[in-house]
């Protein structure tokens, strides 16, 4: 839940960086939604190590905004 709250506060630029990072860490967890610019990220599919890396990355993005 804390992770989701952090993501909701991120800028579009930071969200783009986060999605690119997820694509490199766990590409199978991302899927496009129809023909829109939206993507679905299956956070529950991350293993513990991947989630920890992503959470740390998000924290860095927020600090640098």
PDB file of N, CA, C and O in Angstrom, chain B, residues numbered from 101:
ATOM      1  N   UNK B 101       0.826  -1.198   0.000  1.00  0.00           N
ATOM      2  CA  UNK B 101       0.000   0.000   0.000  1.00  0.00           C
ATOM      3  C   UNK B 101       0.868   1.259   0.000  1.00  0.00           C
ATOM      4  O   UNK B 101       0.568   2.220  -0.708  1.00  0.00           O
ATOM      5  N   UNK B 102       1.933   1.257   0.784  1.00  0.00           N
ATOM      6  CA  UNK B 102       2.827   2.412   0.837  1.00  0.00           C
ATOM      7  C   UNK B 102       3.442   2.672  -0.539  1.00  0.00           C
ATOM      8  O   UNK B 102       3.587   3.819  -0.960  1.00  0.00           O
ATOM      9  N   UNK B 103       3.797   1.597  -1.223  1.00  0.00           N
ATOM     10  CA  UNK B 103       4.388   1.715  -2.558  1.00  0.00           C
ATOM     11  C   UNK B 103       3.415   2.399  -3.516  1.00  0.00           C
ATOM     12  O   UNK B 103       3.807   3.295  -4.263  1.00  0.00           O
ATOM     13  N   UNK B 104       2.171   1.987  -3.498  1.00  0.00           N
ATOM     14  CA  UNK B 104       1.153   2.555  -4.383  1.00  0.00           C
ATOM     15  C   UNK B 104       0.963   4.037  -4.097  1.00  0.00           C
ATOM     16  O   UNK B 104       0.813   4.828  -5.028  1.00  0.00           O
ATOM     17  N   UNK B 105       0.968   4.421  -2.847  1.00  0.00           N
ATOM     18  CA  UNK B 105       0.821   5.835  -2.484  1.00  0.00           C
ATOM     19  C   UNK B 105       1.986   6.663  -3.024  1.00  0.00           C
ATOM     20  O   UNK B 105       1.794   7.791  -3.478  1.00  0.00           O
ATOM     21  N   UNK B 106       3.185   6.104  -2.973  1.00  0.00           N
ATOM     22  CA  UNK B 106       4.353   6.801  -3.528  1.00  0.00           C
ATOM     23  C   UNK B 106       4.201   6.984  -5.032  1.00  0.00           C
ATOM     24  O   UNK B 106       4.470   8.062  -5.561  1.00  0.00           O
ATOM     25  N   UNK B 107       3.772   5.938  -5.714  1.00  0.00           N
ATOM     26  CA  UNK B 107       3.630   5.985  -7.163  1.00  0.00           C
ATOM     27  C   UNK B 107       2.584   7.018  -7.571  1.00  0.00           C
ATOM     28  O   UNK B 107       2.760   7.713  -8.572  1.00  0.00           O
ATOM     29  N   UNK B 108       1.509   7.124  -6.815  1.00  0.00           N
ATOM     30  CA  UNK B 108       0.451   8.090  -7.129  1.00  0.00           C
ATOM     31  C   UNK B 108       0.962   9.526  -7.094  1.00  0.00           C
ATOM     32  O   UNK B 108       0.404  10.392  -7.767  1.00  0.00           O
ATOM     33  N   UNK B 109       2.001   9.789  -6.332  1.00  0.00           N
ATOM     34  CA  UNK B 109       2.522  11.145  -6.172  1.00  0.00           C
ATOM     35  C   UNK B 109       3.611  11.489  -7.195  1.00  0.00           C
ATOM     36  O   UNK B 109       4.081  12.626  -7.231  1.00  0.00           O
ATOM     37  N   UNK B 110       4.010  10.543  -8.010  1.00  0.00           N
ATOM     38  CA  UNK B 110       5.112  10.751  -8.943  1.00  0.00           C
ATOM     39  C   UNK B 110       4.679  11.546 -10.164  1.00  0.00           C
ATOM     40  O   UNK B 110       3.526  11.485 -10.590  1.00  0.00           O
ATOM     41  N   UNK B 111       5.632  12.293 -10.720  1.00  0.00           N
ATOM     42  CA  UNK B 111       5.383  13.043 -11.955  1.00  0.00           C
ATOM     43  C   UNK B 111       5.333  12.080 -13.139  1.00  0.00           C
ATOM     44  O   UNK B 111       5.730  10.921 -13.022  1.00  0.00           O
ATOM     45  N   UNK B 112       4.849  12.564 -14.268  1.00  0.00           N
ATOM     46  CA  UNK B 112       4.792  11.721 -15.474  1.00  0.00           C
ATOM     47  C   UNK B 112       6.184  11.274 -15.895  1.00  0.00           C
ATOM     48  O   UNK B 112       6.373  10.135 -16.323  1.00  0.00           O
ATOM     49  N   UNK B 113       7.151  12.162 -15.775  1.00  0.00           N
ATOM     50  CA  UNK B 113       8.530  11.824 -16.139  1.00  0.00           C
ATOM     51  C   UNK B 113       9.061  10.692 -15.252  1.00  0.00           C
ATOM     52  O   UNK B 113       9.684   9.750 -15.740  1.00  0.00           O
ATOM     53  N   UNK B 114       8.810  10.796 -13.962  1.00  0.00           N
ATOM     54  CA  UNK B 114       9.261   9.765 -13.029  1.00  0.00           C
ATOM     55  C   UNK B 114       8.537   8.443 -13.285  1.00  0.00           C
ATOM     56  O   UNK B 114       9.141   7.374 -13.198  1.00  0.00           O
ATOM     57  N   UNK B 115       7.248   8.518 -13.600  1.00  0.00           N
ATOM     58  CA  UNK B 115       6.490   7.303 -13.912  1.00  0.00           C
ATOM     59  C   UNK B 115       7.053   6.613 -15.154  1.00  0.00           C
ATOM     60  O   UNK B 115       7.145   5.386 -15.202  1.00  0.00           O
ATOM     61  N   UNK B 116       7.422   7.396 -16.140  1.00  0.00           N
ATOM     62  CA  UNK B 116       8.018   6.838 -17.355  1.00  0.00           C
ATOM     63  C   UNK B 116       9.317   6.115 -17.029  1.00  0.00           C
ATOM     64  O   UNK B 116       9.565   5.018 -17.531  1.00  0.00           O
ATOM     65  N   UNK B 117      10.142   6.726 -16.193  1.00  0.00           N
ATOM     66  CA  UNK B 117      11.398   6.093 -15.785  1.00  0.00           C
ATOM     67  C   UNK B 117      11.131   4.812 -15.004  1.00  0.00           C
ATOM     68  O   UNK B 117      11.839   3.818 -15.167  1.00  0.00           O
ATOM     69  N   UNK B 118      10.122   4.840 -14.168  1.00  0.00           N
ATOM     70  CA  UNK B 118       9.787   3.657 -13.376  1.00  0.00           C
ATOM     71  C   UNK B 118       9.356   2.507 -14.299  1.00  0.00           C
ATOM     72  O   UNK B 118       9.789   1.369 -14.118  1.00  0.00           O
ATOM     73  N   UNK B 119       8.510   2.806 -15.279  1.00  0.00           N
ATOM     74  CA  UNK B 119       8.041   1.776 -16.207  1.00  0.00           C
ATOM     75  C   UNK B 119       9.219   1.205 -16.999  1.00  0.00           C
ATOM     76  O   UNK B 119       9.292  -0.005 -17.212  1.00  0.00           O
ATOM     77  N   UNK B 120      10.132   2.060 -17.431  1.00  0.00           N
ATOM     78  CA  UNK B 120      11.312   1.587 -18.157  1.00  0.00           C
ATOM     79  C   UNK B 120      12.154   0.670 -17.265  1.00  0.00           C
ATOM     80  O   UNK B 120      12.688  -0.338 -17.727  1.00  0.00           O
ATOM     81  N   UNK B 121      12.265   1.026 -16.002  1.00  0.00           N
ATOM     82  CA  UNK B 121      13.029   0.212 -15.057  1.00  0.00           C
ATOM     83  C   UNK B 121      12.346  -1.144 -14.853  1.00  0.00           C
ATOM     84  O   UNK B 121      13.016  -2.175 -14.801  1.00  0.00           O
ATOM     85  N   UNK B 122      11.042  -1.142 -14.742  1.00  0.00           N
ATOM     86  CA  UNK B 122      10.299  -2.399 -14.589  1.00  0.00           C
ATOM     87  C   UNK B 122      10.477  -3.270 -15.832  1.00  0.00           C
ATOM     88  O   UNK B 122      10.608  -4.490 -15.730  1.00  0.00           O
ATOM     89  N   UNK B 123      10.480  -2.637 -17.005  1.00  0.00           N
ATOM     90  CA  UNK B 123      10.666  -3.401 -18.240  1.00  0.00           C
ATOM     91  C   UNK B 123      12.014  -4.110 -18.253  1.00  0.00           C
ATOM     92  O   UNK B 123      12.144  -5.188 -18.833  1.00  0.00           O
ATOM     93  N   UNK B 124      13.012  -3.513 -17.620  1.00  0.00           N
ATOM     94  CA  UNK B 124      14.323  -4.168 -17.577  1.00  0.00           C
ATOM     95  C   UNK B 124      14.398  -5.233 -16.478  1.00  0.00           C
ATOM     96  O   UNK B 124      15.115  -6.223 -16.627  1.00  0.00           O
ATOM     97  N   UNK B 125      13.662  -5.038 -15.375  1.00  0.00           N
ATOM     98  CA  UNK B 125      13.706  -5.979 -14.256  1.00  0.00           C
ATOM     99  C   UNK B 125      12.749  -7.160 -14.422  1.00  0.00           C
ATOM    100  O   UNK B 125      13.115  -8.311 -14.182  1.00  0.00           O
ATOM    101  N   UNK B 126      11.528  -6.858 -14.831  1.00  0.00           N
ATOM    102  CA  UNK B 126      10.482  -7.894 -14.890  1.00  0.00           C
ATOM    103  C   UNK B 126       9.474  -7.567 -15.985  1.00  0.00           C
ATOM    104  O   UNK B 126       8.338  -7.194 -15.692  1.00  0.00           O
ATOM    105  N   UNK B 127       9.881  -7.702 -17.236  1.00  0.00           N
ATOM    106  CA  UNK B 127       9.002  -7.299 -18.345  1.00  0.00           C
ATOM    107  C   UNK B 127       7.665  -8.036 -18.400  1.00  0.00           C
ATOM    108  O   UNK B 127       6.694  -7.500 -18.932  1.00  0.00           O
ATOM    109  N   UNK B 128       7.597  -9.234 -17.870  1.00  0.00           N
ATOM    110  CA  UNK B 128       6.344 -10.004 -17.918  1.00  0.00           C
ATOM    111  C   UNK B 128       5.261  -9.419 -17.017  1.00  0.00           C
ATOM    112  O   UNK B 128       4.095  -9.798 -17.129  1.00  0.00           O
ATOM    113  N   UNK B 129       5.633  -8.501 -16.124  1.00  0.00           N
ATOM    114  CA  UNK B 129       4.648  -7.928 -15.205  1.00  0.00           C
ATOM    115  C   UNK B 129       3.932  -6.713 -15.785  1.00  0.00           C
ATOM    116  O   UNK B 129       3.042  -6.154 -15.145  1.00  0.00           O
ATOM    117  N   UNK B 130       4.315  -6.300 -16.996  1.00  0.00           N
ATOM    118  CA  UNK B 130       3.710  -5.118 -17.621  1.00  0.00           C
ATOM    119  C   UNK B 130       2.896  -5.547 -18.838  1.00  0.00           C
ATOM    120  O   UNK B 130       3.331  -6.370 -19.643  1.00  0.00           O
ATOM    121  N   UNK B 131       1.702  -4.966 -18.947  1.00  0.00           N
ATOM    122  CA  UNK B 131       0.888  -5.200 -20.139  1.00  0.00           C
ATOM    123  C   UNK B 131       0.201  -3.900 -20.521  1.00  0.00           C
ATOM    124  O   UNK B 131      -0.154  -3.088 -19.667  1.00  0.00           O
ATOM    125  N   UNK B 132       0.022  -3.722 -21.832  1.00  0.00           N
ATOM    126  CA  UNK B 132      -0.679  -2.542 -22.344  1.00  0.00           C
ATOM    127  C   UNK B 132      -2.170  -2.710 -22.108  1.00  0.00           C
ATOM    128  O   UNK B 132      -2.699  -3.822 -22.109  1.00  0.00           O
ATOM    129  N   UNK B 133      -2.835  -1.576 -21.904  1.00  0.00           N
ATOM    130  CA  UNK B 133      -4.286  -1.586 -21.759  1.00  0.00           C
ATOM    131  C   UNK B 133      -4.871  -0.994 -23.031  1.00  0.00           C
ATOM    132  O   UNK B 133      -4.749   0.205 -23.285  1.00  0.00           O
ATOM    133  N   UNK B 134      -5.495  -1.832 -23.813  1.00  0.00           N
ATOM    134  CA  UNK B 134      -6.095  -1.430 -25.083  1.00  0.00           C
ATOM    135  C   UNK B 134      -5.075  -0.677 -25.932  1.00  0.00           C
ATOM    136  O   UNK B 134      -3.896  -1.032 -25.945  1.00  0.00           O
ATOM    137  N   UNK B 135      -5.520   0.357 -26.639  1.00  0.00           N
ATOM    138  CA  UNK B 135      -4.632   1.130 -27.502  1.00  0.00           C
ATOM    139  C   UNK B 135      -4.322   2.485 -26.873  1.00  0.00           C
ATOM    140  O   UNK B 135      -4.062   3.457 -27.581  1.00  0.00           O
ATOM    141  N   UNK B 136      -4.349   2.548 -25.563  1.00  0.00           N
ATOM    142  CA  UNK B 136      -4.093   3.807 -24.868  1.00  0.00           C
ATOM    143  C   UNK B 136      -2.636   3.883 -24.438  1.00  0.00           C
ATOM    144  O   UNK B 136      -1.858   2.958 -24.674  1.00  0.00           O
ATOM    145  N   UNK B 137      -2.281   4.976 -23.814  1.00  0.00           N
ATOM    146  CA  UNK B 137      -0.934   5.147 -23.286  1.00  0.00           C
ATOM    147  C   UNK B 137      -0.801   4.552 -21.892  1.00  0.00           C
ATOM    148  O   UNK B 137       0.212   4.756 -21.224  1.00  0.00           O
ATOM    149  N   UNK B 138      -1.805   3.826 -21.452  1.00  0.00           N
ATOM    150  CA  UNK B 138      -1.800   3.258 -20.104  1.00  0.00           C
ATOM    151  C   UNK B 138      -1.217   1.851 -20.118  1.00  0.00           C
ATOM    152  O   UNK B 138      -1.368   1.100 -21.082  1.00  0.00           O
ATOM    153  N   UNK B 139      -0.552   1.521 -19.025  1.00  0.00           N
ATOM    154  CA  UNK B 139      -0.037   0.165 -18.851  1.00  0.00           C
ATOM    155  C   UNK B 139      -0.518  -0.379 -17.518  1.00  0.00           C
ATOM    156  O   UNK B 139      -0.806   0.374 -16.587  1.00  0.00           O
ATOM    157  N   UNK B 140      -0.598  -1.681 -17.445  1.00  0.00           N
ATOM    158  CA  UNK B 140      -0.955  -2.333 -16.188  1.00  0.00           C
ATOM    159  C   UNK B 140       0.298  -3.026 -15.672  1.00  0.00           C
ATOM    160  O   UNK B 140       0.965  -3.761 -16.400  1.00  0.00           O
ATOM    161  N   UNK B 141       0.605  -2.778 -14.399  1.00  0.00           N
ATOM    162  CA  UNK B 141       1.769  -3.384 -13.768  1.00  0.00           C
ATOM    163  C   UNK B 141       1.269  -4.317 -12.678  1.00  0.00           C
ATOM    164  O   UNK B 141       0.574  -3.893 -11.755  1.00  0.00           O
ATOM    165  N   UNK B 142       1.623  -5.574 -12.790  1.00  0.00           N
ATOM    166  CA  UNK B 142       1.186  -6.582 -11.825  1.00  0.00           C
ATOM    167  C   UNK B 142       2.215  -6.669 -10.694  1.00  0.00           C
ATOM    168  O   UNK B 142       3.088  -7.536 -10.702  1.00  0.00           O
ATOM    169  N   UNK B 143       2.099  -5.764  -9.731  1.00  0.00           N
ATOM    170  CA  UNK B 143       3.044  -5.674  -8.625  1.00  0.00           C
ATOM    171  C   UNK B 143       3.078  -6.981  -7.832  1.00  0.00           C
ATOM    172  O   UNK B 143       4.133  -7.366  -7.329  1.00  0.00           O
ATOM    173  N   UNK B 144       1.959  -7.656  -7.717  1.00  0.00           N
ATOM    174  CA  UNK B 144       1.912  -8.914  -6.971  1.00  0.00           C
ATOM    175  C   UNK B 144       2.762 -10.013  -7.608  1.00  0.00           C
ATOM    176  O   UNK B 144       3.090 -11.005  -6.956  1.00  0.00           O
ATOM    177  N   UNK B 145       3.115  -9.837  -8.875  1.00  0.00           N
ATOM    178  CA  UNK B 145       3.929 -10.840  -9.570  1.00  0.00           C
ATOM    179  C   UNK B 145       5.432 -10.648  -9.357  1.00  0.00           C
ATOM    180  O   UNK B 145       6.224 -11.500  -9.760  1.00  0.00           O
ATOM    181  N   UNK B 146       5.830  -9.544  -8.731  1.00  0.00           N
ATOM    182  CA  UNK B 146       7.253  -9.328  -8.461  1.00  0.00           C
ATOM    183  C   UNK B 146       7.724 -10.286  -7.371  1.00  0.00           C
ATOM    184  O   UNK B 146       7.009 -10.534  -6.400  1.00  0.00           O
ATOM    185  N   UNK B 147       8.931 -10.822  -7.539  1.00  0.00           N
ATOM    186  CA  UNK B 147       9.505 -11.569  -6.430  1.00  0.00           C
ATOM    187  C   UNK B 147      10.042 -10.555  -5.418  1.00  0.00           C
ATOM    188  O   UNK B 147      10.106  -9.362  -5.715  1.00  0.00           O
ATOM    189  N   UNK B 148      10.417 -11.006  -4.261  1.00  0.00           N
ATOM    190  CA  UNK B 148      10.824 -10.112  -3.176  1.00  0.00           C
ATOM    191  C   UNK B 148      12.014  -9.234  -3.572  1.00  0.00           C
ATOM    192  O   UNK B 148      12.028  -8.042  -3.267  1.00  0.00           O
ATOM    193  N   UNK B 149      13.003  -9.806  -4.243  1.00  0.00           N
ATOM    194  CA  UNK B 149      14.203  -9.069  -4.635  1.00  0.00           C
ATOM    195  C   UNK B 149      13.874  -7.977  -5.652  1.00  0.00           C
ATOM    196  O   UNK B 149      14.359  -6.851  -5.541  1.00  0.00           O
ATOM    197  N   UNK B 150      13.054  -8.313  -6.637  1.00  0.00           N
ATOM    198  CA  UNK B 150      12.654  -7.344  -7.658  1.00  0.00           C
ATOM    199  C   UNK B 150      11.860  -6.209  -7.032  1.00  0.00           C
ATOM    200  O   UNK B 150      12.077  -5.044  -7.366  1.00  0.00           O
ATOM    201  N   UNK B 151      10.950  -6.533  -6.136  1.00  0.00           N
ATOM    202  CA  UNK B 151      10.161  -5.492  -5.481  1.00  0.00           C
ATOM    203  C   UNK B 151      11.064  -4.571  -4.662  1.00  0.00           C
ATOM    204  O   UNK B 151      10.862  -3.357  -4.662  1.00  0.00           O
ATOM    205  N   UNK B 152      12.040  -5.119  -3.977  1.00  0.00           N
ATOM    206  CA  UNK B 152      12.963  -4.303  -3.175  1.00  0.00           C
ATOM    207  C   UNK B 152      13.757  -3.354  -4.075  1.00  0.00           C
ATOM    208  O   UNK B 152      13.932  -2.182  -3.742  1.00  0.00           O
ATOM    209  N   UNK B 153      14.237  -3.859  -5.213  1.00  0.00           N
ATOM    210  CA  UNK B 153      14.978  -3.013  -6.157  1.00  0.00           C
ATOM    211  C   UNK B 153      14.082  -1.912  -6.703  1.00  0.00           C
ATOM    212  O   UNK B 153      14.504  -0.759  -6.796  1.00  0.00           O
ATOM    213  N   UNK B 154      12.864  -2.250  -7.062  1.00  0.00           N
ATOM    214  CA  UNK B 154      11.937  -1.260  -7.608  1.00  0.00           C
ATOM    215  C   UNK B 154      11.568  -0.225  -6.561  1.00  0.00           C
ATOM    216  O   UNK B 154      11.511   0.967  -6.865  1.00  0.00           O
ATOM    217  N   UNK B 155      11.319  -0.653  -5.349  1.00  0.00           N
ATOM    218  CA  UNK B 155      10.964   0.266  -4.275  1.00  0.00           C
ATOM    219  C   UNK B 155      12.105   1.255  -4.018  1.00  0.00           C
ATOM    220  O   UNK B 155      11.865   2.446  -3.818  1.00  0.00           O
ATOM    221  N   UNK B 156      13.318   0.769  -4.023  1.00  0.00           N
ATOM    222  CA  UNK B 156      14.485   1.634  -3.842  1.00  0.00           C
ATOM    223  C   UNK B 156      14.598   2.626  -4.997  1.00  0.00           C
ATOM    224  O   UNK B 156      14.902   3.800  -4.780  1.00  0.00           O
ATOM    225  N   UNK B 157      14.357   2.165  -6.208  1.00  0.00           N
ATOM    226  CA  UNK B 157      14.403   3.023  -7.390  1.00  0.00           C
ATOM    227  C   UNK B 157      13.346   4.120  -7.299  1.00  0.00           C
ATOM    228  O   UNK B 157      13.633   5.280  -7.596  1.00  0.00           O
ATOM    229  N   UNK B 158      12.131   3.766  -6.894  1.00  0.00           N
ATOM    230  CA  UNK B 158      11.052   4.739  -6.746  1.00  0.00           C
ATOM    231  C   UNK B 158      11.416   5.777  -5.676  1.00  0.00           C
ATOM    232  O   UNK B 158      11.186   6.970  -5.870  1.00  0.00           O
ATOM    233  N   UNK B 159      11.974   5.334  -4.570  1.00  0.00           N
ATOM    234  CA  UNK B 159      12.403   6.266  -3.522  1.00  0.00           C
ATOM    235  C   UNK B 159      13.420   7.266  -4.066  1.00  0.00           C
ATOM    236  O   UNK B 159      13.343   8.456  -3.759  1.00  0.00           O
ATOM    237  N   UNK B 160      14.369   6.794  -4.868  1.00  0.00           N
ATOM    238  CA  UNK B 160      15.366   7.679  -5.459  1.00  0.00           C
ATOM    239  C   UNK B 160      14.712   8.684  -6.409  1.00  0.00           C
ATOM    240  O   UNK B 160      15.071   9.862  -6.418  1.00  0.00           O
ATOM    241  N   UNK B 161      13.760   8.216  -7.202  1.00  0.00           N
ATOM    242  CA  UNK B 161      13.063   9.120  -8.127  1.00  0.00           C
ATOM    243  C   UNK B 161      12.334  10.222  -7.364  1.00  0.00           C
ATOM    244  O   UNK B 161      12.373  11.390  -7.751  1.00  0.00           O
ATOM    245  N   UNK B 162      11.680   9.843  -6.293  1.00  0.00           N
ATOM    246  CA  UNK B 162      10.916  10.823  -5.504  1.00  0.00           C
ATOM    247  C   UNK B 162      11.856  11.831  -4.869  1.00  0.00           C
ATOM    248  O   UNK B 162      11.567  13.027  -4.864  1.00  0.00           O
ATOM    249  N   UNK B 163      12.964  11.372  -4.339  1.00  0.00           N
ATOM    250  CA  UNK B 163      13.944  12.281  -3.719  1.00  0.00           C
ATOM    251  C   UNK B 163      14.492  13.269  -4.729  1.00  0.00           C
ATOM    252  O   UNK B 163      14.716  14.436  -4.406  1.00  0.00           O
ATOM    253  N   UNK B 164      14.709  12.803  -5.954  1.00  0.00           N
ATOM    254  CA  UNK B 164      15.308  13.655  -6.983  1.00  0.00           C
ATOM    255  C   UNK B 164      14.325  14.551  -7.720  1.00  0.00           C
ATOM    256  O   UNK B 164      14.732  15.351  -8.562  1.00  0.00           O
ATOM    257  N   UNK B 165      13.053  14.430  -7.420  1.00  0.00           N
ATOM    258  CA  UNK B 165      12.057  15.303  -8.079  1.00  0.00           C
ATOM    259  C   UNK B 165      12.037  16.678  -7.482  1.00  0.00           C
ATOM    260  O   UNK B 165      11.261  17.528  -7.917  1.00  0.00           O
TER     261      UNK B 165
END
